[in-house]
Amino acid sequence: MSVPDRGYAQFGEAHHYDNAPVGVNQVELAYAYGRSNASIDTSLVVAGAKFNLNQGTITYTRSLRLFHRVSWPEASVPLAGLGGSVGGTNLHGSATGTGDSSYTVTAP
């Protein structure tokens, strides 16, 4: 049994070096919806509370050739809207906005 004296971290998707088309633009849309009849904080029980969450992510990827290998930059922006109310009261609120964007470059 041989144990290497060094380890190297590597980011690699499955079939990372397979032949793939170059010059492809891709836009991905992901969506999630959640609702609850409780407050956001599970340690605080609020009778009649209602909570709705709409969350989405927009991701753009472009494949290109770099050093005779397929590479791709990717940008992603999360979007979310949430609203809530407490039944039998005048308490209600909502918020909508974007989160921190993320950027990834995969290169050989």
N, C-alpha and C positions, 0 to 999 in steps of 0.2 A: 504494500500500500504506500502510495506517495502522497505527501501533503505539501502543497505549494507554500513557499515562504512569503508570498504576497497575494493579496486579493484585489481585484479591480471591480468597481461598480460599473454597470453598463445599463443604459436605457435601451431597450429594444422591444419592439412589438413582435408578435408572432409573424414569421415570414418576412422579417425586416428587409432582407436583401433579395427577395424575389423580384422577378421582372414585373414592372407595374407601369401604367401609362404616366407620362409626364405632361404637365400643363393642365391638370384637372383642377377645377375650382369646385369646392364643396361647401355647402351651407347646411348646418344641422340645427334643428329646432327641437328642444326638449321641453316638456310641459308636465307639471305636477299640480294636483289640487288636493287640498286637505281641509277638513272641517272638524270641529269639535264642539261639544257642549260643556266645555270646562275652560278655565283660564289658561293662559300661557304657562304660568308657574304652577306646576303640579302640586306644590306644597301648599298652595292657597286655593281652597275650595270656594268657588263663587256660585251660588245657586242661580240658575237662569242665564249663565254666561254662554255666549255663542262666539265662535271664532272661525273665520274662513281665510284660507291662504291659497293664493294662486302664484305659482313660481315657474319661471321659464329660463332657459339658457339659449343664447344664440352663439353658435360657433362657426367660424370661417376657416377653412383649410385650403391651401394651395400646394399642389405637388410640383416639384421641379427637379431638374438634374443638377447635381453638384458633385464634381470629381467622379463622374461616370456612375453615380449611385443616386437613388431616389431620396430626396429630402423634402421636408415640408415645414413651413411655418404655420402656426395655428393661433388664432385669437378668439377669446371667449368672453362673453359678458352675461352675467346673471341678472335677471329682472324679477321683481317680486311685488305683489300687492297683498296686503292683509287688512282685514276689517274685523271688528268685534263689537259686541254690545252685551248689555246685561238686561235681561227681561224684567219688566215692571219698573224700570228706572229710566232716566233720561241720559244714561251713560252709554256712549258709543264713540267709535273712532275708526280711522282708517289711515293707511300710509302706503305709498307706492314709490318705488325707486329702483336704482341699479346697485349692484354690489361691486366689489373689486374685480376688475377685469384680470384675465390671466393670459399670458403669452408663452408659447412653447415653440422651440425650433428643434427639429430632429434632423441631425446631419450625420453622415458616416464618420 
